[in-house]
Amino acid sequence: MASRINTSFTLIPNQKRRRSNRRSCYFSNTLGSDSHPLSALGNFKALPLEIFQIILRYLSVKDISMLSMVSKTVSQHIINYISTSSGSKRLLLQDFHKLELPGRRQDFTILEHYRSLGNLWKHQNSDFYSGLKGVSCFKFNGCATPLQCLGLPCYGMFLQLSGSARKLELRIRLFCRSVLLDHWTHRSDSAFWLTRILKPWPMVNQARLLYIIFGPISSQDGQVVWQKMIEGPTDESSLKGLADAIKLLYDTGTKEWTADDVISLVDELSVVPREWLLENNARLLILSGNNICFTFMASKAVNGRAIELARLIVFLALVCEKELYCMNWAVKMMQKVCNVFSTPLERINFLQNVANAFACVTMEMLQSITSGDHDEDDRSFLNLFHLVHAQANFHKEVLYLTMNTFST
């Protein structure tokens, strides 16, 4: 797939929906500003420190993390609580062996606890790792039954969220963007410097560097949000920088980047730091343009990954439905991919896989909802709603295409 393949159709977005993501913090009116140390505690300033810490015991780790961002004074009180024996005991859960079979709900609970703990600690500036060193199951040889222990996965979850080099990542991003990449008039100059940054490294490091430089960042502290593509469907703004960088490498025609190089980079990027939700992968491909999207999908076709490709078609249709893109684009993309298969039987099997994938993804979403594993704001219901409509509109365009072929 080293040759670049031009597509004869364009993606035509209709008017986009606008959604408000503004959220107000529950404690913003209560705790006030951090410019005055006493008023920064709001109504809590009348409470003894011991009572404040008792209140923290009734809050979830996620709520404590939100509270820590209200002001420096509140954050310091939370740090003091965490450093106490009772706070450390409550937060550093160690019941890694009191669980049933892997994959059960108990596993999910303790892993999510350490995910939230990592989110909490990335907003703090003190040393929490000394406390982690005291947990035996976090040590290389510390657990007697590692195959039945969730200690190491929990430790990994914490480290991925809190990070140990967040400031370095931010400095790398600012230097590369501000000094080397953002101010050139010609795209070829930006492509030259981006190539100098990436090419000395193996492909896996290229993908991570690309994410550090162009990936989504937190609106609160500017840090790279590594879990953005894993935790849930993201928006166009979170992926635009990555998509523009991929197009820059693909379109400038430099001999240092073949089509296969760029497609391999996209493939490697989709597992940074772990495998993305397929919807986010589909959204990145759409934003990267027709040529990259088709070449990526054709690569899967020629490598015998038809089932994986069929699921990707489903999520391309889902993104088109959500963003009000022309569904005819997704159908024509599938039609062009069909032509990559060498025999009629392979094409028939692929189309059957697409139909099955729509049914399987629908059942997966429905099962998640009926099992109670969905978010409080009903995003899972809304996602299923969009998928059903995406399937209907996708097959409507297939019927139009079929009838027009018969009529001609």
TORKOLPA-453930 format. One line per 2 residues: number of its first residue (from 1); their letters; for each residue x, y, z of C-alpha. Coordinates in nm, 2 decimals, m for minus. Layout:
NUM = A = X,Y,Z  ...
// end
This chain:
1 = MA = 0.00,0.00,0.00  0.30,0.23,m0.05
3 = SR = 0.13,0.41,m0.34  m0.10,0.70,m0.26
5 = IN = m0.45,0.65,m0.39  m0.67,0.94,m0.47
7 = TS = m1.04,0.92,m0.40  m1.30,1.08,m0.62
9 = FT = m1.54,1.20,m0.36  m1.53,1.46,m0.08
11 = LI = m1.66,1.47,0.27  m1.93,1.73,0.29
13 = PN = m2.02,1.83,0.64  m2.35,1.99,0.70
15 = QK = m2.42,2.24,0.98  m2.26,2.11,1.30
17 = RR = m2.44,2.07,1.63  m2.31,2.29,1.91
19 = RS = m2.31,2.14,2.26  m2.22,2.33,2.58
21 = NR = m1.96,2.15,2.79  m1.95,2.41,3.06
23 = RS = m1.96,2.26,3.41  m1.97,2.45,3.73
25 = CY = m1.79,2.32,4.04  m2.02,2.25,4.33
27 = FS = m1.79,2.42,4.57  m1.70,2.73,4.37
29 = NT = m1.94,2.95,4.56  m1.87,2.80,4.89
31 = LG = m1.49,2.81,4.91  m1.42,3.14,4.72
33 = SD = m1.09,3.26,4.58  m0.75,3.16,4.68
35 = SH = m0.63,3.52,4.69  m0.73,3.54,5.06
37 = PL = m0.62,3.24,5.26  m0.90,3.26,5.52
39 = SA = m1.19,3.32,5.27  m1.05,3.05,5.04
41 = LG = m1.21,2.80,5.27  m1.55,2.96,5.25
43 = NF = m1.80,2.82,5.50  m1.55,2.56,5.59
45 = KA = m1.32,2.81,5.76  m1.53,2.79,6.08
47 = LP = m1.46,2.42,6.11  m1.17,2.26,6.29
49 = LE = m0.93,2.08,6.07  m1.03,1.75,6.22
51 = IF = m1.39,1.81,6.11  m1.29,1.90,5.76
53 = QI = m1.10,1.58,5.73  m1.40,1.38,5.86
55 = IL = m1.60,1.54,5.58  m1.34,1.42,5.33
57 = RY = m1.40,1.06,5.44  m1.75,1.08,5.30
59 = LS = m1.64,1.21,4.96  m1.54,0.98,4.68
61 = VK = m1.19,1.01,4.54  m1.34,1.18,4.23
63 = DI = m1.52,1.44,4.44  m1.20,1.50,4.64
65 = SM = m1.01,1.56,4.31  m1.27,1.82,4.21
67 = LS = m1.25,1.98,4.55  m0.87,2.01,4.53
69 = MV = m0.90,2.23,4.23  m1.11,2.50,4.40
71 = SK = m0.82,2.68,4.56  m0.46,2.64,4.68
73 = TV = m0.57,2.65,5.04  m0.83,2.37,5.00
75 = SQ = m0.57,2.17,4.80  m0.32,2.20,5.09
77 = HI = m0.57,2.08,5.34  m0.64,1.78,5.12
79 = IN = m0.27,1.71,5.09  m0.25,1.72,5.47
81 = YI = m0.54,1.48,5.50  m0.38,1.24,5.25
83 = ST = m0.05,1.24,5.45  m0.23,1.13,5.77
85 = SS = m0.24,0.76,5.85  m0.62,0.75,5.82
87 = GS = m0.62,0.93,5.49  m0.35,0.71,5.35
89 = KR = m0.52,0.39,5.47  m0.85,0.49,5.31
91 = LL = m0.70,0.60,4.97  m0.43,0.33,4.93
93 = LQ = m0.67,0.03,4.91  m0.48,m0.30,4.93
95 = DF = m0.75,m0.56,4.91  m0.61,m0.69,4.58
97 = HK = m0.68,m1.05,4.66  m1.03,m1.02,4.80
99 = LE = m1.18,m1.04,4.45  m1.35,m1.30,4.24
101 = LP = m1.27,m1.40,3.89  m1.10,m1.14,3.66
103 = GR = m1.35,m0.93,3.46  m1.61,m0.92,3.74
105 = RQ = m1.75,m0.60,3.88  m1.51,m0.60,4.18
107 = DF = m1.21,m0.57,3.95  m1.36,m0.28,3.78
109 = TI = m1.42,m0.10,4.12  m1.07,m0.11,4.25
111 = LE = m0.91,m0.03,3.91  m1.14,0.27,3.88
113 = HY = m1.04,0.37,4.24  m0.68,0.39,4.14
115 = RS = m0.77,0.57,3.81  m0.95,0.83,4.02
117 = LG = m0.65,0.84,4.26  m0.42,0.91,3.97
119 = NL = m0.65,1.19,3.86  m0.64,1.34,4.21
121 = WK = m0.27,1.33,4.24  m0.19,1.49,3.91
123 = HQ = m0.34,1.81,4.05  m0.11,1.80,4.36
125 = NS = 0.25,1.90,4.39  0.37,1.69,4.69
127 = DF = 0.54,1.35,4.69  0.28,1.07,4.71
129 = YS = 0.51,0.80,4.57  0.67,0.73,4.91
131 = GL = 0.34,0.61,5.03  0.30,0.38,4.73
133 = KG = 0.63,0.22,4.80  0.49,0.08,5.12
135 = VS = 0.23,m0.13,4.93  0.39,m0.47,4.89
137 = CF = 0.18,m0.57,4.59  0.32,m0.27,4.40
139 = KF = 0.68,m0.41,4.43  0.84,m0.63,4.16
141 = NG = 0.87,m0.93,4.40  0.64,m0.81,4.67
143 = CA = 0.33,m1.04,4.61  0.33,m1.41,4.68
145 = TP = 0.04,m1.48,4.43  0.09,m1.23,4.14
147 = LQ = m0.14,m1.42,3.91  m0.44,m1.37,4.14
149 = CL = m0.34,m1.01,4.23  m0.46,m0.68,4.09
151 = GL = m0.18,m0.48,4.26  0.03,m0.42,3.96
153 = PC = m0.26,m0.33,3.72  m0.38,m0.08,3.99
155 = YG = m0.03,0.06,4.02  0.00,0.10,3.64
157 = MF = m0.34,0.27,3.63  m0.23,0.52,3.90
159 = LQ = 0.10,0.60,3.72  m0.06,0.64,3.38
161 = LS = m0.30,0.90,3.52  m0.08,1.09,3.76
163 = GS = 0.24,1.06,3.55  0.59,1.13,3.66
165 = AR = 0.71,1.36,3.38  0.41,1.58,3.31
167 = KL = 0.61,1.90,3.33  0.87,1.76,3.09
169 = EL = 0.59,1.66,2.85  0.45,2.01,2.86
171 = RI = 0.79,2.17,2.80  0.85,1.94,2.50
173 = RL = 0.52,2.03,2.36  0.57,2.41,2.40
175 = FC = 0.92,2.40,2.26  0.83,2.19,1.96
177 = RS = 0.52,2.39,1.88  0.64,2.74,1.96
179 = VL = 1.00,2.72,1.83  1.00,2.46,1.55
181 = LD = 0.65,2.40,1.40  0.39,2.67,1.43
183 = HW = 0.53,2.98,1.27  0.63,2.87,0.92
185 = TH = 0.45,3.01,0.62  0.50,2.70,0.41
187 = RS = 0.38,2.36,0.51  0.70,2.20,0.38
189 = DS = 0.90,2.38,0.64  0.68,2.25,0.92
191 = AF = 0.70,1.90,0.77  1.08,1.93,0.76
193 = WL = 1.10,2.01,1.13  0.84,1.75,1.23
195 = TR = 1.04,1.49,1.04  1.36,1.59,1.23
197 = IL = 1.17,1.55,1.56  1.02,1.21,1.48
199 = KP = 1.25,1.02,1.24  1.54,0.95,1.48
201 = WP = 1.30,0.74,1.70  1.14,0.39,1.65
203 = MV = 0.77,0.40,1.54  0.63,0.35,1.89
205 = NQ = 0.82,0.65,2.02  0.72,0.85,1.71
207 = AR = 0.35,0.79,1.80  0.40,0.89,2.16
209 = LL = 0.59,1.21,2.06  0.32,1.29,1.81
211 = YI = 0.06,1.26,2.09  0.27,1.47,2.33
213 = IF = 0.31,1.75,2.07  m0.04,1.75,1.91
215 = GP = m0.27,1.55,2.14  m0.55,1.68,2.36
217 = IS = m0.45,1.88,2.67  m0.64,1.97,2.99
219 = SQ = m0.81,2.31,3.00  m0.72,2.34,3.37
221 = DG = m0.34,2.29,3.37  m0.24,2.24,3.00
223 = QV = m0.11,1.89,3.07  m0.13,1.61,2.81
225 = VW = m0.45,1.41,2.87  m0.33,1.05,2.80
227 = QK = m0.66,0.88,2.87  m0.88,1.10,2.65
229 = MI = m0.91,0.85,2.37  m0.97,0.55,2.60
231 = EG = m1.23,0.67,2.85  m1.51,0.78,2.61
233 = PT = m1.59,0.93,2.27  m1.41,1.25,2.22
235 = DE = m1.48,1.56,2.00  m1.32,1.70,1.69
237 = SS = m1.11,1.96,1.87  m0.93,1.69,2.07
239 = LK = m0.82,1.52,1.74  m0.77,1.81,1.50
241 = GL = m0.40,1.87,1.59  m0.32,1.50,1.54
243 = AD = m0.51,1.48,1.22  m0.34,1.80,1.08
245 = AI = 0.00,1.66,1.17  m0.07,1.33,0.99
247 = KL = m0.19,1.51,0.68  0.12,1.73,0.69
249 = LY = 0.35,1.42,0.68  0.13,1.25,0.41
251 = DT = 0.07,1.54,0.18  0.41,1.72,0.16
253 = GT = 0.56,1.45,m0.07  0.89,1.42,0.12
255 = KE = 1.08,1.10,0.04  1.14,1.04,0.41
257 = WT = 0.77,0.95,0.46  0.61,0.68,0.24
259 = AD = 0.24,0.61,0.26  0.31,0.29,0.45
261 = DV = 0.52,0.49,0.71  0.23,0.73,0.77
263 = IS = m0.03,0.45,0.79  0.19,0.26,1.03
265 = LV = 0.22,0.57,1.24  m0.16,0.61,1.25
267 = DE = m0.19,0.25,1.35  0.06,0.29,1.63
269 = LS = m0.10,0.61,1.75  m0.43,0.44,1.80
271 = VV = m0.29,0.23,2.09  m0.12,0.52,2.28
273 = PR = m0.12,0.47,2.57  m0.36,0.18,2.52
275 = EW = m0.61,0.08,2.25  m0.85,0.37,2.16
277 = LL = m1.22,0.34,2.14  m1.29,0.26,1.78
279 = EN = m1.52,0.57,1.75  m1.22,0.79,1.83
281 = NA = m1.01,0.61,1.57  m1.28,0.65,1.31
283 = RL = m1.31,1.02,1.39  m0.93,1.07,1.35
285 = LI = m0.94,0.90,1.01  m1.22,1.12,0.89
287 = LS = m1.04,1.43,1.00  m0.72,1.31,0.83
289 = GN = m0.89,1.32,0.49  m1.00,1.08,0.22
291 = NI = m0.66,0.96,0.10  m0.53,0.86,0.45
293 = CF = m0.87,0.71,0.55  m0.89,0.50,0.24
295 = TF = m0.52,0.39,0.25  m0.55,0.29,0.61
297 = MA = m0.86,0.08,0.54  m0.72,m0.07,0.22
299 = SK = m0.42,m0.18,0.42  m0.64,m0.37,0.65
301 = AV = m0.82,m0.53,0.36  m0.50,m0.66,0.19
303 = NG = m0.38,m0.79,0.52  m0.68,m1.01,0.58
305 = RA = m0.83,m0.80,0.87  m1.19,m0.79,0.72
307 = IE = m1.37,m0.83,1.05  m1.18,m0.54,1.21
309 = LA = m1.24,m0.33,0.89  m1.61,m0.40,0.91
311 = RL = m1.63,m0.27,1.26  m1.44,0.04,1.15
313 = IV = m1.71,0.10,0.88  m1.97,0.09,1.15
315 = FL = m1.80,0.36,1.36  m1.73,0.57,1.05
317 = AL = m2.11,0.57,0.99  m2.17,0.65,1.36
319 = VC = m1.94,0.96,1.35  m2.10,1.08,1.03
321 = EK = m2.44,1.05,1.20  m2.33,1.23,1.51
323 = EL = m2.15,1.51,1.32  m2.42,1.54,1.05
325 = YC = m2.17,1.45,0.78  m2.30,1.32,0.45
327 = MN = m2.37,0.95,0.50  m2.31,0.89,0.13
329 = WA = m1.94,0.95,0.20  m1.92,0.65,0.43
331 = VK = m2.10,0.43,0.18  m1.87,0.53,m0.11
333 = MM = m1.57,0.47,0.11  m1.70,0.12,0.18
335 = QK = m1.76,0.07,m0.20  m1.40,0.17,m0.28
337 = VC = m1.26,m0.06,m0.01  m1.47,m0.34,m0.16
339 = NV = m1.27,m0.30,m0.48  m0.95,m0.38,m0.29
341 = FS = m1.06,m0.74,m0.24  m0.94,m0.95,m0.52
343 = TP = m1.23,m1.20,m0.57  m1.61,m1.16,m0.56
345 = LE = m1.63,m1.41,m0.27  m1.40,m1.19,m0.06
347 = RI = m1.62,m0.89,m0.14  m1.94,m1.08,m0.04
349 = NF = m1.78,m1.19,0.28  m1.67,m0.84,0.36
351 = LQ = m2.02,m0.70,0.31  m2.16,m0.98,0.53
353 = NV = m1.91,m0.88,0.80  m2.03,m0.52,0.77
355 = AN = m2.39,m0.62,0.83  m2.29,m0.85,1.12
357 = AF = m2.08,m0.57,1.27  m2.38,m0.33,1.28
359 = AC = m2.58,m0.60,1.46  m2.29,m0.69,1.70
361 = VT = m2.21,m0.33,1.80  m2.58,m0.25,1.86
363 = ME = m2.61,m0.56,2.09  m2.29,m0.46,2.27
365 = ML = m2.43,m0.11,2.34  m2.76,m0.25,2.45
367 = QS = m2.61,m0.51,2.67  m2.40,m0.24,2.84
369 = IT = m2.71,m0.04,2.91  m2.92,m0.32,3.04
371 = SG = m2.64,m0.44,3.27  m2.64,m0.10,3.44
373 = DH = m2.29,m0.02,3.33  m2.36,0.33,3.19
375 = DE = m2.30,0.69,3.28  m2.54,0.91,3.48
377 = DD = m2.60,1.16,3.20  m2.74,0.89,2.97
379 = RS = m2.46,0.92,2.71  m2.48,0.54,2.65
381 = FL = m2.85,0.57,2.56  m2.77,0.87,2.33
383 = NL = m2.49,0.67,2.17  m2.72,0.38,2.10
385 = FH = m2.98,0.62,1.96  m2.72,0.76,1.72
387 = LV = m2.61,0.41,1.61  m2.96,0.30,1.52
389 = HA = m3.01,0.61,1.31  m2.66,0.57,1.16
391 = QA = m2.75,0.21,1.05  m3.08,0.33,0.90
393 = NF = m2.92,0.61,0.71  m2.62,0.40,0.60
395 = HK = m2.85,0.13,0.45  m3.07,0.39,0.29
397 = EV = m2.77,0.53,0.10  m2.68,0.17,0.01
399 = LY = m3.03,0.12,m0.14  m3.01,0.45,m0.33
401 = LT = m2.67,0.34,m0.48  m2.81,0.00,m0.57
403 = MN = m3.13,0.14,m0.73  m2.93,0.40,m0.93
405 = TF = m2.70,0.12,m1.06  m3.00,m0.08,m1.17
407 = ST = m3.17,0.21,m1.34  m2.86,0.29,m1.54
// end
